[in-house]
Amino acid sequence: MNSKLRKNFPYLDYCLWTSALFNEFMLHQPGKFFLIVEVDKDATESVFYFMRQNKYSVFLEPSKEILNRYMLDEKETWIVKSLVSEAPTQNISGIQSTTIEKLLVDLFCDTVILDAQQGSERDTIIKDVFDKYTVNENKMLRYADRRRKKKEFNEYLNRISKFRQHI
């Protein structure tokens, strides 16, 4: 997908990642994963239709109802959604992907797409990430602010983590 996007949308800012990234931190492993393509808001429909033309099972910003109704039987499901401006991404082997900070904020904000990672599983994921990795909290909270969830996200983090530095 990376090479197809580069070839057909050479000036597009995007971020490719999979919900399977959470598996390392989860107690209960979901049997279904989503491949996520985040692109500039103005390009979401173009990328969506491009992927449909190329026979991908793809959904554009799906609702919970759409996910439950149509995605259960799909082997490989792609989701196209808007990339928040100034989202913290990183280049991994030539692929623009997510950072741990973005992943945590998306986990908190995207409760429909990341439904399998919610509830106590979300708490487990976030605590595990903080235990295993160095998280740039300033970068993470700046991204949460870009998503208009900084206050709620910060309060949530303070509630679940007694070892966290309070910002």
Secondary structure, DSSP 8 states (H G I E B T S, - for coil): -HHHHHHH-TT--EEEEEGGGGGGG-SS--S--EEEEEE-GGGHHHHHHHHHHTT--EEES--HHHHHHHSTT-SSEEEEEE--TT--EEEETTEEEE-HHHHHHHHHH-TTTTGGG-THHHHHHHHHHHHHS---HHHHHHHHHHTT-HHHHHHHHHHH-SSS---
